Amino acid sequence: KNQVEQSPQSLIILEGKNCTLQCNYTVSPFSNLRWYKQDTGRGPVSLTIMTFSENTKSNGRYTATLDADTKQSSLHITASQLSDSASYICVVSAGTGGYNKLIFGAGTRLAVHP
Amino acid sequence: NAGVTQTPKFQVLKTGQSMTLQCAQDMNHEYMSWYRQDPGMGLRLIHYSVGAGITDQGEVPNGYNVSRSTTEDFPLRLLSAAPSQTSVYFCASSYSAGTEIEAFFGQGTRLTVV
């Protein structure tokens, strides 16, 4: 069964600190992995995409990693800001073409406190 | 740019009532889909469409109907609302080409069935 598991479920950090969110997946066939940010009351918005051949990708203060062998991904947030408070969702795309199914993790709820 | 627009944003229904959640996109995307988001769970696919006139069931289709008469619109109908359908509903759209497809989400409809 295709599954995406995220940890921790929730996290509280102080403004300016760094944090790392984890994503483990069992999805076949693997197409790509995206991290989405979902602000309260809004729809998810893509932060970054990781394909099978990529190990690390950065988008400003966000850095995603992918280990396709262990089927793990992480999202590292550097120098956190209050606006980083949101849910972060790991989404794995399954399929080889056509309509790829998206498998969603339950998300990590991050709260950044001043 | 409007992107993906969902209406209404909030809705309260009585058990047994029917209603239609509206979704429209202005990006000329072929793919559109409906998800529900429940606490502690990842988004789950209800129905999806790969083009006008073509729809298919997702993971949790029971109690919902969809149609796709135009590229822009993809309404979701609840036939006879039940308390188990209390959830936040998201509509998403994406291009059909390539494997690195990004899903664009609407802002969601929070539905409560009493």
Contacts between the chains, C-beta under 8 A, distances in Angstrom:
chain1	res1	chain2	res2	distance
A	4	B	42	6.5
A	9	B	40	7.9
A	31	B	99	5.1
A	32	B	99	6.4
A	32	B	100	5.7
A	34	B	102	7.2
A	41	B	107	7.3
A	41	B	108	7.3
A	42	B	107	5.6
A	42	B	108	7.2
A	43	B	4	7.4
A	43	B	90	5.4
A	43	B	92	7.7
A	43	B	105	3.1
A	43	B	106	5.4
A	43	B	107	5.3
A	43	B	108	5.6
A	44	B	43	7.8
A	44	B	90	7.7
A	44	B	103	8.0
A	44	B	105	5.2
A	45	B	105	7.3
A	46	B	102	5.1
A	46	B	103	7.6
A	49	B	100	5.7
A	49	B	102	7.2
A	51	B	99	7.8
A	51	B	100	6.7
A	89	B	42	7.2
A	89	B	43	7.6
A	91	B	103	8.0
A	93	B	99	7.2
A	93	B	101	7.2
A	95	B	99	7.9
A	96	B	99	7.8
A	97	B	99	6.6
A	98	B	50	7.8
A	99	B	31	6.4
A	99	B	48	6.9
A	99	B	50	5.3
A	99	B	96	7.9
A	100	B	99	6.7
A	100	B	101	6.5
A	101	B	45	7.1
A	102	B	43	7.8
A	102	B	45	7.3
A	102	B	103	6.5
A	103	B	42	7.4
A	104	B	35	7.8
A	104	B	42	3.3
A	104	B	43	4.3
A	104	B	44	7.5
A	105	B	42	5.3
A	106	B	40	5.8
A	106	B	41	5.6
A	106	B	42	4.9
A	107	B	42	7.2
